[in-house]
């Protein structure tokens, strides 16, 4: 982190690159008619995305936005701040979407799944 001069704020370049790759896959998946499972999961995620953006998030893509939100809730938990059931449910929805996206990314990287056009 010192090498990349992000000791106080920011992400390692590797994390930024991976987040961008996942976001590009996300865009391809939501534009592909053959990805019904992903579309269904994304519908609930789209509502969360809009809500987080209304709250003023500076993250520029869905993956970064959800990772930052999950991290923020995790930090609140470390501080023993009470987490509402709605927030807990939102984290589960975001986590489910990111898990499926990560699974597809791993499959694409391993040559087991074709990238949607």
N, CA, C and O atoms as a GROMACS GRO file, in nm:
protein
  468
    1UNK      N    1   0.082  -0.117   0.000
    1UNK     CA    2   0.000   0.000   0.000
    1UNK      C    3   0.088   0.125   0.000
    1UNK      O    4   0.054   0.226  -0.062
    2UNK      N    5   0.200   0.117   0.069
    2UNK     CA    6   0.292   0.230   0.066
    2UNK      C    7   0.343   0.253  -0.075
    2UNK      O    8   0.353   0.368  -0.120
    3UNK      N    9   0.376   0.145  -0.144
    3UNK     CA   10   0.430   0.155  -0.280
    3UNK      C   11   0.331   0.225  -0.374
    3UNK      O   12   0.372   0.301  -0.461
    4UNK      N   13   0.203   0.199  -0.356
    4UNK     CA   14   0.102   0.261  -0.440
    4UNK      C   15   0.046   0.390  -0.379
    4UNK      O   16  -0.046   0.451  -0.434
    5UNK      N   17   0.103   0.430  -0.265
    5UNK     CA   18   0.066   0.553  -0.196
    5UNK      C   19  -0.083   0.561  -0.164
    5UNK      O   20  -0.149   0.661  -0.191
    6UNK      N   21  -0.133   0.453  -0.106
    6UNK     CA   22  -0.274   0.448  -0.067
    6UNK      C   23  -0.288   0.400   0.077
    6UNK      O   24  -0.376   0.320   0.109
    7UNK      N   25  -0.201   0.449   0.163
    7UNK     CA   26  -0.203   0.407   0.304
    7UNK      C   27  -0.332   0.447   0.374
    7UNK      O   28  -0.379   0.375   0.463
    8UNK      N   29  -0.389   0.561   0.337
    8UNK     CA   30  -0.507   0.612   0.409
    8UNK      C   31  -0.637   0.591   0.334
    8UNK      O   32  -0.742   0.576   0.397
    9UNK      N   33  -0.632   0.589   0.203
    9UNK     CA   34  -0.756   0.577   0.126
    9UNK      C   35  -0.725   0.522  -0.012
    9UNK      O   36  -0.625   0.559  -0.074
   10UNK      N   37  -0.811   0.434  -0.059
   10UNK     CA   38  -0.794   0.380  -0.193
   10UNK      C   39  -0.781   0.229  -0.192
   10UNK      O   40  -0.786   0.164  -0.088
   11UNK      N   41  -0.763   0.175  -0.312
   11UNK     CA   42  -0.753   0.030  -0.329
   11UNK      C   43  -0.626  -0.003  -0.406
   11UNK      O   44  -0.579   0.077  -0.488
   12UNK      N   45  -0.572  -0.120  -0.379
   12UNK     CA   46  -0.458  -0.167  -0.457
   12UNK      C   47  -0.499  -0.178  -0.604
   12UNK      O   48  -0.614  -0.211  -0.634
   13UNK      N   49  -0.408  -0.151  -0.693
   13UNK     CA   50  -0.438  -0.152  -0.835
   13UNK      C   51  -0.492  -0.289  -0.879
   13UNK      O   52  -0.580  -0.296  -0.965
   14UNK      N   53  -0.440  -0.396  -0.820
   14UNK     CA   54  -0.488  -0.530  -0.852
   14UNK      C   55  -0.638  -0.542  -0.821
   14UNK      O   56  -0.713  -0.601  -0.898
   15UNK      N   57  -0.680  -0.487  -0.708
   15UNK     CA   58  -0.820  -0.492  -0.668
   15UNK      C   59  -0.905  -0.407  -0.764
   15UNK      O   60  -1.015  -0.448  -0.801
   16UNK      N   61  -0.855  -0.292  -0.802
   16UNK     CA   62  -0.926  -0.205  -0.897
   16UNK      C   63  -0.943  -0.278  -1.030
   16UNK      O   64  -1.051  -0.277  -1.088
   17UNK      N   65  -0.836  -0.340  -1.078
   17UNK     CA   66  -0.842  -0.412  -1.206
   17UNK      C   67  -0.942  -0.527  -1.201
   17UNK      O   68  -1.020  -0.546  -1.294
   18UNK      N   69  -0.939  -0.604  -1.093
   18UNK     CA   70  -1.030  -0.716  -1.079
   18UNK      C   71  -1.175  -0.667  -1.070
   18UNK      O   72  -1.264  -0.726  -1.131
   19UNK      N   73  -1.198  -0.562  -0.996
   19UNK     CA   74  -1.331  -0.504  -0.984
   19UNK      C   75  -1.381  -0.459  -1.122
   19UNK      O   76  -1.497  -0.482  -1.156
   20UNK      N   77  -1.296  -0.396  -1.198
   20UNK     CA   78  -1.334  -0.352  -1.333
   20UNK      C   79  -1.364  -0.471  -1.424
   20UNK      O   80  -1.459  -0.466  -1.502
   21UNK      N   81  -1.283  -0.577  -1.415
   21UNK     CA   82  -1.308  -0.697  -1.495
   21UNK      C   83  -1.443  -0.759  -1.458
   21UNK      O   84  -1.519  -0.800  -1.546
   22UNK      N   85  -1.472  -0.766  -1.329
   22UNK     CA   86  -1.600  -0.822  -1.284
   22UNK      C   87  -1.716  -0.734  -1.332
   22UNK      O   88  -1.821  -0.786  -1.370
   23UNK      N   89  -1.696  -0.605  -1.330
   23UNK     CA   90  -1.801  -0.514  -1.376
   23UNK      C   91  -1.826  -0.532  -1.526
   23UNK      O   92  -1.940  -0.530  -1.571
   24UNK      N   93  -1.719  -0.548  -1.603
   24UNK     CA   94  -1.736  -0.570  -1.746
   24UNK      C   95  -1.814  -0.700  -1.773
   24UNK      O   96  -1.899  -0.705  -1.862
   25UNK      N   97  -1.783  -0.804  -1.696
   25UNK     CA   98  -1.859  -0.929  -1.708
   25UNK      C   99  -2.005  -0.906  -1.670
   25UNK      O  100  -2.096  -0.955  -1.737
   26UNK      N  101  -2.027  -0.831  -1.563
   26UNK     CA  102  -2.163  -0.797  -1.521
   26UNK      C  103  -2.241  -0.733  -1.635
   26UNK      O  104  -2.355  -0.770  -1.663
   27UNK      N  105  -2.179  -0.636  -1.702
   27UNK     CA  106  -2.247  -0.568  -1.813
   27UNK      C  107  -2.282  -0.666  -1.924
   27UNK      O  108  -2.389  -0.658  -1.983
   28UNK      N  109  -2.191  -0.757  -1.952
   28UNK     CA  110  -2.218  -0.855  -2.057
   28UNK      C  111  -2.331  -0.950  -2.015
   28UNK      O  112  -2.416  -0.987  -2.097
   29UNK      N  113  -2.331  -0.988  -1.888
   29UNK     CA  114  -2.435  -1.079  -1.840
   29UNK      C  115  -2.574  -1.016  -1.844
   29UNK      O  116  -2.670  -1.081  -1.883
   30UNK      N  117  -2.584  -0.890  -1.803
   30UNK     CA  118  -2.717  -0.828  -1.801
   30UNK      C  119  -2.767  -0.796  -1.942
   30UNK      O  120  -2.886  -0.775  -1.962
   31UNK      N  121  -2.676  -0.793  -2.038
   31UNK     CA  122  -2.716  -0.768  -2.176
   31UNK      C  123  -2.734  -0.897  -2.256
   31UNK      O  124  -2.767  -0.893  -2.374
   32UNK      N  125  -2.714  -1.012  -2.191
   32UNK     CA  126  -2.728  -1.140  -2.258
   32UNK      C  127  -2.863  -1.203  -2.225
   32UNK      O  128  -2.896  -1.219  -2.108
   33UNK      N  129  -2.942  -1.237  -2.326
   33UNK     CA  130  -3.073  -1.298  -2.299
   33UNK      C  131  -3.064  -1.440  -2.242
   33UNK      O  132  -3.163  -1.493  -2.192
   34UNK      N  133  -2.946  -1.500  -2.249
   34UNK     CA  134  -2.929  -1.639  -2.203
   34UNK      C  135  -2.893  -1.651  -2.056
   34UNK      O  136  -2.869  -1.762  -2.007
   35UNK      N  137  -2.887  -1.541  -1.985
   35UNK     CA  138  -2.842  -1.544  -1.845
   35UNK      C  139  -2.955  -1.511  -1.748
   35UNK      O  140  -2.945  -1.419  -1.668
   36UNK      N  141  -3.063  -1.588  -1.756
   36UNK     CA  142  -3.181  -1.565  -1.674
   36UNK      C  143  -3.156  -1.566  -1.525
   36UNK      O  144  -3.211  -1.483  -1.452
   37UNK      N  145  -3.072  -1.659  -1.477
   37UNK     CA  146  -3.042  -1.665  -1.334
   37UNK      C  147  -2.978  -1.535  -1.286
   37UNK      O  148  -3.012  -1.481  -1.181
   38UNK      N  149  -2.884  -1.487  -1.366
   38UNK     CA  150  -2.815  -1.364  -1.328
   38UNK      C  151  -2.911  -1.245  -1.334
   38UNK      O  152  -2.909  -1.159  -1.246
   39UNK      N  153  -2.994  -1.240  -1.438
   39UNK     CA  154  -3.091  -1.130  -1.452
   39UNK      C  155  -3.182  -1.125  -1.330
   39UNK      O  156  -3.208  -1.018  -1.275
   40UNK      N  157  -3.231  -1.241  -1.288
   40UNK     CA  158  -3.322  -1.247  -1.174
   40UNK      C  159  -3.256  -1.195  -1.047
   40UNK      O  160  -3.315  -1.118  -0.972
   41UNK      N  161  -3.133  -1.238  -1.024
   41UNK     CA  162  -3.061  -1.194  -0.905
   41UNK      C  163  -3.028  -1.044  -0.915
   41UNK      O  164  -3.030  -0.974  -0.814
   42UNK      N  165  -2.999  -0.997  -1.034
   42UNK     CA  166  -2.966  -0.857  -1.052
   42UNK      C  167  -3.084  -0.765  -1.026
   42UNK      O  168  -3.066  -0.652  -0.982
   43UNK      N  169  -3.206  -0.811  -1.053
   43UNK     CA  170  -3.324  -0.726  -1.033
   43UNK      C  171  -3.331  -0.673  -0.890
   43UNK      O  172  -3.360  -0.555  -0.869
   44UNK      N  173  -3.307  -0.758  -0.792
   44UNK     CA  174  -3.306  -0.710  -0.653
   44UNK      C  175  -3.183  -0.624  -0.627
   44UNK      O  176  -3.189  -0.528  -0.550
   45UNK      N  177  -3.074  -0.657  -0.691
   45UNK     CA  178  -2.952  -0.578  -0.676
   45UNK      C  179  -2.964  -0.439  -0.734
   45UNK      O  180  -2.903  -0.345  -0.684
   46UNK      N  181  -3.042  -0.425  -0.840
   46UNK     CA  182  -3.060  -0.294  -0.904
   46UNK      C  183  -3.127  -0.195  -0.809
   46UNK      O  184  -3.094  -0.077  -0.808
   47UNK      N  185  -3.221  -0.245  -0.730
   47UNK     CA  186  -3.287  -0.157  -0.633
   47UNK      C  187  -3.188  -0.112  -0.526
   47UNK      O  188  -3.188   0.005  -0.485
   48UNK      N  189  -3.104  -0.203  -0.482
   48UNK     CA  190  -3.001  -0.168  -0.382
   48UNK      C  191  -2.901  -0.070  -0.441
   48UNK      O  192  -2.858   0.023  -0.374
   49UNK      N  193  -2.864  -0.092  -0.566
   49UNK     CA  194  -2.769  -0.002  -0.632
   49UNK      C  195  -2.824   0.140  -0.635
   49UNK      O  196  -2.754   0.235  -0.602
   50UNK      N  197  -2.949   0.154  -0.673
   50UNK     CA  198  -3.011   0.286  -0.679
   50UNK      C  199  -3.015   0.352  -0.541
   50UNK      O  200  -2.988   0.471  -0.527
   51UNK      N  201  -3.049   0.273  -0.440
   51UNK     CA  202  -3.055   0.326  -0.304
   51UNK      C  203  -2.917   0.372  -0.255
   51UNK      O  204  -2.905   0.479  -0.194
   52UNK      N  205  -2.815   0.293  -0.283
   52UNK     CA  206  -2.680   0.330  -0.240
   52UNK      C  207  -2.631   0.455  -0.314
   52UNK      O  208  -2.564   0.540  -0.256
   53UNK      N  209  -2.665   0.466  -0.440
   53UNK     CA  210  -2.624   0.585  -0.518
   53UNK      C  211  -2.696   0.710  -0.467
   53UNK      O  212  -2.638   0.818  -0.466
   54UNK      N  213  -2.821   0.696  -0.426
   54UNK     CA  214  -2.895   0.809  -0.371
   54UNK      C  215  -2.833   0.857  -0.241
   54UNK      O  216  -2.843   0.975  -0.206
   55UNK      N  217  -2.768   0.766  -0.170
   55UNK     CA  218  -2.703   0.803  -0.044
   55UNK      C  219  -2.568   0.868  -0.066
   55UNK      O  220  -2.499   0.906   0.029
   56UNK      N  221  -2.529   0.882  -0.193
   56UNK     CA  222  -2.408   0.957  -0.225
   56UNK      C  223  -2.281   0.878  -0.240
   56UNK      O  224  -2.172   0.933  -0.223
   57UNK      N  225  -2.291   0.750  -0.272
   57UNK     CA  226  -2.170   0.671  -0.291
   57UNK      C  227  -2.089   0.724  -0.408
   57UNK      O  228  -2.144   0.764  -0.510
   58UNK      N  229  -1.959   0.724  -0.392
   58UNK     CA  230  -1.868   0.772  -0.497
   58UNK      C  231  -1.817   0.660  -0.586
   58UNK      O  232  -1.744   0.686  -0.682
   59UNK      N  233  -1.853   0.536  -0.556
   59UNK     CA  234  -1.805   0.423  -0.635
   59UNK      C  235  -1.862   0.430  -0.776
   59UNK      O  236  -1.978   0.466  -0.795
   60UNK      N  237  -1.779   0.395  -0.876
   60UNK     CA  238  -1.821   0.416  -1.014
   60UNK      C  239  -1.882   0.295  -1.081
   60UNK      O  240  -1.935   0.308  -1.192
   61UNK      N  241  -1.877   0.178  -1.018
   61UNK     CA  242  -1.942   0.063  -1.081
   61UNK      C  243  -2.008  -0.025  -0.975
   61UNK      O  244  -1.977  -0.016  -0.856
   62UNK      N  245  -2.098  -0.108  -1.020
   62UNK     CA  246  -2.178  -0.191  -0.930
   62UNK      C  247  -2.092  -0.277  -0.839
   62UNK      O  248  -2.121  -0.287  -0.719
   63UNK      N  249  -1.989  -0.338  -0.891
   63UNK     CA  250  -1.904  -0.427  -0.810
   63UNK      C  251  -1.835  -0.347  -0.699
   63UNK      O  252  -1.839  -0.387  -0.583
   64UNK      N  253  -1.774  -0.237  -0.734
   64UNK     CA  254  -1.708  -0.152  -0.634
   64UNK      C  255  -1.808  -0.100  -0.532
   64UNK      O  256  -1.780  -0.094  -0.412
   65UNK      N  257  -1.925  -0.062  -0.579
   65UNK     CA  258  -2.030  -0.011  -0.492
   65UNK      C  259  -2.071  -0.115  -0.388
   65UNK      O  260  -2.079  -0.086  -0.269
   66UNK      N  261  -2.097  -0.237  -0.435
   66UNK     CA  262  -2.140  -0.343  -0.343
   66UNK      C  263  -2.027  -0.384  -0.248
   66UNK      O  264  -2.052  -0.409  -0.130
   67UNK      N  265  -1.906  -0.392  -0.298
   67UNK     CA  266  -1.793  -0.427  -0.211
   67UNK      C  267  -1.774  -0.322  -0.101
   67UNK      O  268  -1.750  -0.356   0.014
   68UNK      N  269  -1.786  -0.195  -0.138
   68UNK     CA  270  -1.771  -0.087  -0.039
   68UNK      C  271  -1.883  -0.094   0.064
   68UNK      O  272  -1.859  -0.073   0.183
   69UNK      N  273  -2.004  -0.122   0.020
   69UNK     CA  274  -2.117  -0.130   0.113
   69UNK      C  275  -2.101  -0.247   0.210
   69UNK      O  276  -2.124  -0.233   0.330
   70UNK      N  277  -2.062  -0.361   0.158
   70UNK     CA  278  -2.042  -0.479   0.243
   70UNK      C  279  -1.930  -0.453   0.342
   70UNK      O  280  -1.940  -0.488   0.459
   71UNK      N  281  -1.823  -0.392   0.295
   71UNK     CA  282  -1.710  -0.359   0.383
   71UNK      C  283  -1.754  -0.262   0.493
   71UNK      O  284  -1.715  -0.277   0.609
   72UNK      N  285  -1.835  -0.162   0.456
   72UNK     CA  286  -1.884  -0.066   0.554
   72UNK      C  287  -1.967  -0.132   0.663
   72UNK      O  288  -1.954  -0.100   0.781
   73UNK      N  289  -2.053  -0.224   0.623
   73UNK     CA  290  -2.135  -0.296   0.721
   73UNK      C  291  -2.046  -0.384   0.809
   73UNK      O  292  -2.069  -0.396   0.929
   74UNK      N  293  -1.946  -0.446   0.748
   74UNK     CA  294  -1.852  -0.527   0.825
   74UNK      C  295  -1.781  -0.442   0.931
   74UNK      O  296  -1.765  -0.485   1.045
   75UNK      N  297  -1.737  -0.322   0.892
   75UNK     CA  298  -1.671  -0.233   0.988
   75UNK      C  299  -1.766  -0.194   1.102
   75UNK      O  300  -1.725  -0.186   1.218
   76UNK      N  301  -1.892  -0.169   1.068
   76UNK     CA  302  -1.990  -0.137   1.172
   76UNK      C  303  -2.004  -0.254   1.270
   76UNK      O  304  -2.014  -0.233   1.391
   77UNK      N  305  -2.004  -0.374   1.217
   77UNK     CA  306  -2.011  -0.492   1.303
   77UNK      C  307  -1.890  -0.502   1.396
   77UNK      O  308  -1.904  -0.540   1.512
   78UNK      N  309  -1.772  -0.469   1.345
   78UNK     CA  310  -1.652  -0.470   1.429
   78UNK      C  311  -1.661  -0.369   1.542
   78UNK      O  312  -1.607  -0.389   1.650
   79UNK      N  313  -1.731  -0.258   1.514
   79UNK     CA  314  -1.749  -0.153   1.616
   79UNK      C  315  -1.867  -0.183   1.708
   79UNK      O  316  -1.902  -0.102   1.793
   80UNK      N  317  -1.927  -0.299   1.690
   80UNK     CA  318  -2.041  -0.344   1.772
   80UNK      C  319  -2.165  -0.255   1.752
   80UNK      O  320  -2.248  -0.242   1.841
   81UNK      N  321  -2.176  -0.195   1.633
   81UNK     CA  322  -2.293  -0.116   1.600
   81UNK      C  323  -2.404  -0.213   1.559
   81UNK      O  324  -2.380  -0.308   1.484
   82UNK      N  325  -2.524  -0.190   1.608
   82UNK     CA  326  -2.639  -0.275   1.577
   82UNK      C  327  -2.671  -0.263   1.428
   82UNK      O  328  -2.686  -0.152   1.376
   83UNK      N  329  -2.682  -0.376   1.360
   83UNK     CA  330  -2.714  -0.380   1.218
   83UNK      C  331  -2.861  -0.421   1.204
   83UNK      O  332  -2.903  -0.522   1.261
   84UNK      N  333  -2.938  -0.343   1.130
   84UNK     CA  334  -3.081  -0.374   1.115
   84UNK      C  335  -3.100  -0.499   1.028
   84UNK      O  336  -3.011  -0.538   0.953
   85UNK      N  337  -3.217  -0.558   1.042
   85UNK     CA  338  -3.249  -0.675   0.960
   85UNK      C  339  -3.252  -0.639   0.811
   85UNK      O  340  -3.212  -0.719   0.727
   86UNK      N  341  -3.301  -0.519   0.780
   86UNK     CA  342  -3.303  -0.475   0.640
   86UNK      C  343  -3.162  -0.464   0.582
   86UNK      O  344  -3.137  -0.503   0.469
   87UNK      N  345  -3.072  -0.411   0.662
   87UNK     CA  346  -2.932  -0.398   0.617
   87UNK      C  347  -2.870  -0.536   0.601
   87UNK      O  348  -2.798  -0.562   0.504
   88UNK      N  349  -2.897  -0.624   0.695
   88UNK     CA  350  -2.846  -0.761   0.687
   88UNK      C  351  -2.896  -0.830   0.560
   88UNK      O  352  -2.820  -0.899   0.492
   89UNK      N  353  -3.022  -0.811   0.530
   89UNK     CA  354  -3.082  -0.870   0.411
   89UNK      C  355  -3.020  -0.810   0.284
   89UNK      O  356  -2.996  -0.882   0.187
   90UNK      N  357  -2.996  -0.680   0.285
   90UNK     CA  358  -2.934  -0.614   0.170
   90UNK      C  359  -2.794  -0.668   0.146
   90UNK      O  360  -2.754  -0.691   0.032
   91UNK      N  361  -2.718  -0.689   0.254
   91UNK     CA  362  -2.583  -0.745   0.242
   91UNK      C  363  -2.590  -0.886   0.183
   91UNK      O  364  -2.506  -0.923   0.100
   92UNK      N  365  -2.688  -0.964   0.225
   92UNK     CA  366  -2.705  -1.099   0.169
   92UNK      C  367  -2.734  -1.094   0.020
   92UNK      O  368  -2.680  -1.174  -0.056
   93UNK      N  369  -2.819  -0.999  -0.023
   93UNK     CA  370  -2.851  -0.986  -0.165
   93UNK      C  371  -2.727  -0.945  -0.245
   93UNK      O  372  -2.700  -1.000  -0.351
   94UNK      N  373  -2.654  -0.847  -0.193
   94UNK     CA  374  -2.533  -0.802  -0.262
   94UNK      C  375  -2.431  -0.915  -0.269
   94UNK      O  376  -2.366  -0.936  -0.372
   95UNK      N  377  -2.416  -0.986  -0.160
   95UNK     CA  378  -2.320  -1.097  -0.153
   95UNK      C  379  -2.357  -1.208  -0.251
   95UNK      O  380  -2.270  -1.265  -0.316
   96UNK      N  381  -2.486  -1.237  -0.262
   96UNK     CA  382  -2.531  -1.341  -0.355
   96UNK      C  383  -2.500  -1.304  -0.499
   96UNK      O  384  -2.455  -1.387  -0.578
   97UNK      N  385  -2.525  -1.178  -0.533
   97UNK     CA  386  -2.496  -1.132  -0.669
   97UNK      C  387  -2.346  -1.139  -0.697
   97UNK      O  388  -2.304  -1.186  -0.803
   98UNK      N  389  -2.266  -1.091  -0.603
   98UNK     CA  390  -2.121  -1.094  -0.623
   98UNK      C  391  -2.068  -1.237  -0.627
   98UNK      O  392  -1.973  -1.266  -0.699
   99UNK      N  393  -2.129  -1.326  -0.550
   99UNK     CA  394  -2.085  -1.467  -0.551
   99UNK      C  395  -2.111  -1.530  -0.686
   99UNK      O  396  -2.025  -1.600  -0.740
  100UNK      N  397  -2.230  -1.507  -0.742
  100UNK     CA  398  -2.261  -1.564  -0.874
  100UNK      C  399  -2.172  -1.502  -0.981
  100UNK      O  400  -2.123  -1.572  -1.070
  101UNK      N  401  -2.151  -1.373  -0.974
  101UNK     CA  402  -2.064  -1.305  -1.068
  101UNK      C  403  -1.922  -1.361  -1.059
  101UNK      O  404  -1.857  -1.383  -1.162
  102UNK      N  405  -1.874  -1.383  -0.939
  102UNK     CA  406  -1.740  -1.439  -0.918
  102UNK      C  407  -1.730  -1.581  -0.972
  102UNK      O  408  -1.630  -1.619  -1.032
  103UNK      N  409  -1.836  -1.658  -0.951
  103UNK     CA  410  -1.839  -1.796  -1.004
  103UNK      C  411  -1.827  -1.794  -1.156
  103UNK      O  412  -1.748  -1.868  -1.214
  104UNK      N  413  -1.908  -1.708  -1.220
  104UNK     CA  414  -1.902  -1.698  -1.366
  104UNK      C  415  -1.765  -1.650  -1.413
  104UNK      O  416  -1.713  -1.699  -1.513
  105UNK      N  417  -1.707  -1.556  -1.341
  105UNK     CA  418  -1.575  -1.504  -1.377
  105UNK      C  419  -1.472  -1.616  -1.372
  105UNK      O  420  -1.390  -1.630  -1.463
  106UNK      N  421  -1.476  -1.696  -1.266
  106UNK     CA  422  -1.382  -1.808  -1.252
  106UNK      C  423  -1.402  -1.909  -1.365
  106UNK      O  424  -1.305  -1.964  -1.418
  107UNK      N  425  -1.527  -1.933  -1.402
  107UNK     CA  426  -1.555  -2.026  -1.511
  107UNK      C  427  -1.504  -1.972  -1.644
  107UNK      O  428  -1.451  -2.048  -1.725
  108UNK      N  429  -1.519  -1.844  -1.668
  108UNK     CA  430  -1.468  -1.782  -1.790
  108UNK      C  431  -1.317  -1.793  -1.793
  108UNK      O  432  -1.259  -1.832  -1.894
  109UNK      N  433  -1.252  -1.759  -1.680
  109UNK     CA  434  -1.106  -1.766  -1.672
  109UNK      C  435  -1.054  -1.908  -1.694
  109UNK      O  436  -0.947  -1.927  -1.752
  110UNK      N  437  -1.128  -2.008  -1.647
  110UNK     CA  438  -1.087  -2.148  -1.663
  110UNK      C  439  -1.125  -2.206  -1.799
  110UNK      O  440  -1.094  -2.321  -1.829
  111UNK      N  441  -1.193  -2.127  -1.882
  111UNK     CA  442  -1.236  -2.174  -2.013
  111UNK      C  443  -1.358  -2.264  -2.009
  111UNK      O  444  -1.387  -2.332  -2.107
  112UNK      N  445  -1.430  -2.266  -1.896
  112UNK     CA  446  -1.548  -2.350  -1.880
  112UNK      C  447  -1.676  -2.279  -1.922
  112UNK      O  448  -1.780  -2.343  -1.938
  113UNK      N  449  -1.670  -2.149  -1.940
  113UNK     CA  450  -1.789  -2.071  -1.978
  113UNK      C  451  -1.745  -1.967  -2.080
  113UNK      O  452  -1.640  -1.904  -2.068
  114UNK      N  453  -1.829  -1.952  -2.183
  114UNK     CA  454  -1.804  -1.852  -2.285
  114UNK      C  455  -1.852  -1.716  -2.237
  114UNK      O  456  -1.955  -1.705  -2.171
  115UNK      N  457  -1.776  -1.613  -2.270
  115UNK     CA  458  -1.821  -1.477  -2.239
  115UNK      C  459  -1.943  -1.445  -2.324
  115UNK      O  460  -1.942  -1.466  -2.445
  116UNK      N  461  -2.048  -1.394  -2.260
  116UNK     CA  462  -2.164  -1.352  -2.340
  116UNK      C  463  -2.123  -1.234  -2.429
  116UNK      O  464  -2.044  -1.149  -2.389
  117UNK      N  465  -2.179  -1.231  -2.548
  117UNK     CA  466  -2.147  -1.122  -2.643
  117UNK      C  467  -2.223  -0.998  -2.612
  117UNK      O  468  -2.208  -0.897  -2.682
   0.00000   0.00000   0.00000
